[in-house]
């Protein structure tokens, strides 16, 4: 996984919250799925992880390099050491990088088509569509929203 690529333009780009680590994918993901296992819950800080599986040869870190942690004897998790954003999951000896969906600049297009780790699926997941909801402006108000100064890297360069 080097920043070198023989392709001219990436199909997808993304990165961490602070922008110190960026990536490019030069082909469509092989598959996109979500994992409910307890390890993914802890690694993402959420109820599940959504991963786009990309061939290692079609993926490159384009700015900085992530830090990595072996979360088990068969897997490594990549993250930004500065802002803490979880970025990817890799099986030891594998030929793919499983990139977390929320790190893509256009996360809307990274839509899961399957799920795994169902033994860890939280019971309340099935009721999410029934929760009342608000936009951010409705939740905190336009004035407070306008006063927020984001230090987050903007999507895209």
Secondary structure, DSSP 8 states (H G I E B T S, - for coil): --S--S-SS-SEEEE-SSSSSEEEESS--SEEEEE--HHHHHHHTSS-EEEEEEEGGGEEEEES--EEEE-SSSEEEEE-TTT--EEEEEETT-SEEEEEGGGBTTGGG----EEE-GGG--GGGGGGGGS----HHHHH-HHHHHH----S--S--
